[in-house]
Amino acid sequence: MPQSHTTYSVFMVPPQDFCFNEQTGQDNEFQNTSELTPSLVREDAMAEFNHMVNILRDNFIEVLVLGKSADTPELPDAVFPNNWFSTNRQGQLTLYPMKTANRQAEVRPQELTQLAQSHGYLVKSNQDLTSRSKALEGTGSIIFDHKHSIAYAAISDRCDQQLFTDFCKKSSYQPIAFHTQSSSGKPFYHSNVMLSIGEAFAVVCSEAIAETDRQKVLSQLKVAHKQIIDLTFEQTEKHFCANILQLRNSRGELIIVMSDSAYQGFSKAQKELLKLHGKLVPCPINTIESIGGGSARCMLAENFLPKQ
């Protein structure tokens, strides 16, 4: 039976060690250095994070915040937890292999499990893929259409095609793998920078998909009855318009979380289309976006775990 596509509960991790990550900057062309001092960068990032948590809670989304203990090493990209784990309704926690060493250090299943259990959630089993030599960076790499049990993935250094195919086979999802090129000709480092899938819509930068794969992806989205909102390279790369997430709050209302930049980047017509699928909830996260090279969706790890 397909998993529900949306949830009212998310995990988030504060950007306590936030800074420009030299290791991930090798293939994330959306990261930018800052002239601010490291302490000011972290201060701004923490303020943005706390504001976003408050915005979500004001919209009746449960936010479970995973802090870090004193003996945990510095984790510059910890604010993007969706890359190292995902959860499902069966109580399974899946741990994913990350490309860089300082992101591999983010994987803290025991602390995550304790946090979930302290809020009444049940973790019944672990699927640990972290020993793999290749990378498959969670819901950064894999875009799930839970409603139709389909998974999409842009192949890159952070998303190994064989690992993706094996994962889908084990998870009973149909794999749709494809190749991408940014406006500078490089592969998109994560699929969720150029594709987002909701219950009945898809936001996609179709011109970023290799011509040999484009029709396959768009046809599959249409077969799944997704209303397609197509983005330009500028909307995708400058505004992170695809890095958005549809949630269903505790009142049963659909909302679509995005950055302030994404909200400003959508055209008026696109916003009207999106509003058919939920209330638009923009969050001002300019520092995290600019220096971290990721946006609102990257900051949210969905909690599908069952209640105890």
N, C-alpha and C positions, 0 to 999 in steps of 0.2 A: 504494500500500500504506500502511495507517495507521501512524503513528509509535507507538513504544512509549509508554505513558502515564507510566511512572516511570523514574527514573534514580538512580544511586548517587553522582552528582557534582553539586555546586552551587557557584555563585559567591556570595561575600558581600563587602560593603564596610564597613570599619570606620567608626564614627560619630565621626570625628576633629573635625568641625565641628558636631556635633549641638547643636541648640537648637530652641526654638519657631520654626517657619517662618511668618513673617507672611504671605508670599505664598500659601502653600497653605492657611493658616488661613481664607481667604475662603470656601472651600466644603467644608472638612473639619471637621465639627462635633465630631469625636472628639479633636481636639488640645486640650491643656490647658496653661496657663502654670504655672510652678513658682516657689516662693518661694526655691529654692536658687540660689546664685550660678551663672553660666554655667560656670565651671570645674568646680564640683561636679557639675553636670548632665552635662557631658561625661565626667567621671571615672566616674560611675555608669553611663552608657551604654556606655563602653568596657569596663567590668568585666562588664556583662551580655552584651555582644557576645562577648568572649573566652570567657566561660563557655559560651555557646551553641555556639561553634565546637568547644570541647572535648567537649561533650555529643554533638554530631553525629559527631565523629571517634571517640568511644568506641562509637558505634553503627554504625561501619564505613561512614560517609558521607564521601566525599572532599570537602573544602572548599578551594576556590581563593580566596584572599583578594586582592582588588584594592585596593592602597593608592593614594596620590595623590602626585604630585610637588609640589615646593615652589612651582612657578609656577601650580598649579591654584587657581582662586578658592575661596572658602568655599562648602561644599556641605552645608547643614544637614540635608537629607534623603537624603544619599548612602547611608545604611544600608538604604534601600529600593530596591535596584537592579533589581528585577524589572519596574519600570515603564518602563525605557528600552531594554531589549533582551530578545530571546529567541533561542534556538538550535534547530536541528533536526538530525536524523540525517544529512541530506545535506550537512552542513557549512556551512549558511547561517546567518549572523548577521543578524537583523532589528533595525533601530534605529527606535524609535518617537518620534513628536512629543509633547513634554511641554507642559503648559499654561503653567507659570510659568517666568520667565527663570532663576531660580536652580536649577530642576530641569533645564532645557535644558542647563545647564553641566555636568551629570553625564555627559552622553553622550561617552564617551571610547573609541571603537572600536579605535584603534590600541593603546592600553594593554591593553585587554581581549584583543585578538587576541594580543599578545605574551605575556600571562599564560597563555592557553590553549595556545599553541604550546610554551611552556616546560615544560608538563606533558604534552606529547605529543599534543595535540589538533589537529585540522585545521580551519581556517577556509577554506573554498573560495570563498565569495561573500558579498556584503553586499546586503541589501535595505534601502535607506535611505529611510525615510518622513519624516525629520525636517524636510524643507522644507515640509511641509503646514502650512497656516495654522490648521487645527483640531487638536485633541488626540486621541490614541489611546494611552493609557498602558499599553502592554504587557500583561503578565499580571495587572496590577491591574484593567484594563478588560476583558480577554478571558479567559474561563474555558474552557480547552480540554478537550474529551473526545477525546483523541487516538485512543482505541480505535475510536471511531465517526466520526471526522473531523467533529465538530460543535463549534461555538464559540458560547458564550453571552456576552452583554454587556448590562449595565445602562447605558442611555443617560444621559449626564450631560455637564457641562462638560468632563470629561476623557475622554469617549468619544463621538466624533462618529459618528452612525449611518451616514452615507454612507461615511465612511472605513473603518468597521468592515466594512460590506458589501463594499466594494471589496477590502479585505485578504483577506476570506474567499474571494472569487471567485478571486483570484490564488493563494491557498494551497490551494485545493480543499477548503475546509471549509464545511459548511452553517451559515449564520448564524442564530442565534436571538437577536434583539434584544428587549429589554423595558424597561419603565419601573418605577422604584421610588419608594417614599416611606419615610423613616425615621419614627420615632415622633413627630418634631417636624414632619413634613410635607415635609421637603426630600428631594431625590434623594440616594441613596447616592453618595458621590464616586467610589468604586471598586466594581466588581462583587464583588471577592474579599473584601469585608467582609461580604457576605451570602450568598455561594455558594462552595462548594468541591466539586470533583468528583474522585473517585478512580476506580480501575479498576472497582469494582463498587458504589460508594456515592456519595451526594450529600448534603452538609450544606447546608441552605438555610433561610433565613427567608422562608417562603412568604407570610406576611402583609405583607412589605415589597414584594412584587411587585404592581404595579397590577392591579386586578381584571380589566381587559380583557386582560391578558397572562398572568395566573397559570396558567390551565389549559393554555395553550400550552407554558409552561416545564415544568410538572410532568408533563404527558403525554409530552413529549419525553424527560425523564429516565426515566420508566417504560418507554417503548419501548426505551430503551438498557439496560434491566434494572439500573438503579441502585437500591440500597436507600436510601430517602429518610429522612434524619434531620432532622426539622423543628425549627427553633429559634424561641424567643420573641424579641421585640424586646430584652428585657433581656439575654438570652444573647448576642445579636448585637452590641449597641451597648456594653454595659458590659464584656463578657468576651471579645469577639472570637472567639467559638466557630466562626465560619465561616472565619476567616483561618488555615487549617491546610493542610498539604501532605503528601500521601502520596509516599513515596520507597521505592525498593527497594535495599537496601544491597549492598555488594560480596559479601556472602554469599548474596544472593538472597532475603533476608528483607524483608518489607514493614514499614515503620514509618510512623507518622503524627506529624509534627512540629507542635507547637502551643505557645502560651504557657502559663505556669503558670496565668494567669488563665482561659484557655479551658478548661484541664483542670478547674479548680475550678468553672467555669460549667456544664459538662455534667452532666446528671443521671446517677445510677448506671446506670439502664437504657440511656441513650444511650451511655455509656462501654462498656458490655458489647457493644452493637451495633457500635461503632467497632472494638473489639478483634478482631472477626471479620475486619477488613480490615487489621490490622497492629498492631504494638506501639505503644502511645501513648508519645510522648516529649515531656514538657513541659519548657519552658525558661523560667526566671524573667527576664522582660524588662520589668518594671513601668515603669521610667523611659522606655524607648524607646516603649512602648505609650502611656503617658499623655501625654507631651509630643509625640511624633511622630504620634500618631493612626493608627498602623499596627501590625501585629503580626508573628507569626512567618513567615507565608507571604510577606509583603511583603519580608522580609529575605533571601529565598532566590530566586535566579535559577537555574533548572535548567540543567544542562549536558548537552545531548543530542549534542554534537559527536562525530564519529567520531575514533577514535585514528589517528594518523599511521601 
